[in-house]
């Protein structure tokens, strides 16, 4: 049984009294980089970008400047960036665009994996309900989709018109070889294939240039890179038919009055993160190596997957899954929280679910998955924070 953790047991807390290790869920806000509440009365932020007066034109100018910054930071071409409420909406826009072809009598089909974000996996059911088949390919033991499995699926599922593959897995950090997967998909004869990628966990962490990736669409979210919640980007190489219609904003891809303030914040955050991502990646790699080596030294700890090395280019150095024998993941989360450390059991979008489909997809049994937690960090995480976390885990293990 767990013994009570008293307030005085908190160890070497930072100046805020907390250690944050849930960056994959949401990153701390870049307040020092973004405008303050005093700026909210600026015409560019309160005016409607669709209005023809001075305030509206100022808002339009601010919005288009934010779009330009995002376009350059992502390495995208002009006319391909659309602002949304976040990556979940961006993913849904693309998935449900298939309904137009389906309604017009053109067979549609989706190929994806069981290791995707819930904004993809949970939309499989409504697509199938509306008559669009969804085919899942397996991922390897590292947690990434592989060209061989995709090639077989493309031969078998000739009805497929869309491919949805996550670039960096949000629970394990596994990086898919998206370039090889795209090349495999493009070799298929017959129906054109729309290739979409959830690239949320790659933004500001893994260098890429969209125009060189040969994908048709991608989803991004601001709050993963220090921007505000409620704003995201959908990259679309070519426009698609969408279900929701309105005033025609965002090229009629995502109608509704634009979140100018959010877009401007996102633009500044994405510019800063992409400019500093190489140095941050080096620091994160060193920190992750220290964390993995320390956890591997604990008899009751299992790194998931076990094949992951301390320094491993197959994974993002910002995300780690670890399981602790005889301690349910949710219990470990609460115990660490009591000591001042914020971690999670997986995707924040799956909070409340006892299932771990991503871990099951890479061959992790339910018993081990039940004891797993996700540790994720970012550009302000320091080695002292890592050491403090390791110390807290040691303390908890001694109390169970």
Steps between C-alpha positions, in 0.01 A plus 500: 500500500606854433617693804391861531730759342520802726549858374845512662604209278504724195856501371709775344203672339570774247409862565135442404467202731427272203679299232313473171548180299184499287612712205351257249158595635559876505807722513543797736383826344769724354375809681830679466484457123136581437284807542346585836141577593578869442522424129147362474355840410719530191283512184690207350379279783139605562396591146327242278737406215202482263391859567589774252569782746837597645472270800405208278784570259744515790374162621534356151856629473590346838342168403679482166832589660447213746421271207820609322711430810346153542547427131871588513562314827333184363669524161165513323394669176272800482130425522541175694458617862155506660433592863278265702407457866774239538638176361191299598283713273765498228506119505121482492475740206720272293344170607143611434588654165478141372122513544464720193653244266310224677168682455585553134537129440880487504622225730703630792720327755742597777826332598641590840651334809371408845774716652354833386371786716135470616401775254573242230411170666170616651381628163538157346160391636293786348679457167418129496142575608466722195631228274871581468723201585797561729801270482766491771858399430726373772788692653835346588640437847639852503150642457534633146324412176725320251503511117465121469170491687373799303594342169304185584200707611499703179496181292223348711278804552457636151212721617734716709501866405660645813796418721521648853830446683637676805855630462605490868294285735357703787529216755825321418688764302559253213588679175357348184714504188244720330718557194523126425131448573404777259726359228337160548152650477580700188608187313147362501321504167134579470309728736666818618592482867467797734780478759434670833721519807439606858825689560417656836787344696753575225439875491790694651675175594578305183627708203292463181397696191146435381560581135762224488288229663254429215205476738158648425406626845622526859364610838670718761400642839624821665491399864762229446761766418416763760212664316142528627233230492226526241716573197665265253605469138386274221750473217327423172700467182174521304151597629253223582122487537400553863181425689460821699408815311462857619624843406777379276790583732831313466435429136171332600706218653431606859225766499426715803645824632874448528683491832742780407653529845559126518649492151743780586605322819543172312713670236736647757523174692566290190761745375685494830481124538619422148787747531623338823405135437848371411658610828192391694511159332862451606418585861192278497704209362752532783225528761313200361817289504551580867139423583494165316828387655380593847165325459664190353700476821177446695405133529128569484511730198442394139566741214230470232593367258796322656698525175529877539855617559613792715586693184272378224423686176189287452331698779430857590725593794204680658271201574550181701278215619606317815321240712551420868422151625207469742413872476205589272579790272228720649636435850850599393361817342328596827802410712730713286246781506507490881875553481469788255549323166252509212498192273219315324392151400476591133311729268305771683225446241453147640478598866248279678562199277654192660615371162840568343444424129831652391697275734291199402574578134873460561453167676486613864264280703226650715677424829812695407304777328294542817814600692638738234534876517608758245781740588542787259707814519598805299737786446514621862554154651843483664716216625426604859132444425579153366699417812218622721250282312723195536529568872123527531449169319752331732308633799166377370637154417627470857150572629309239303 
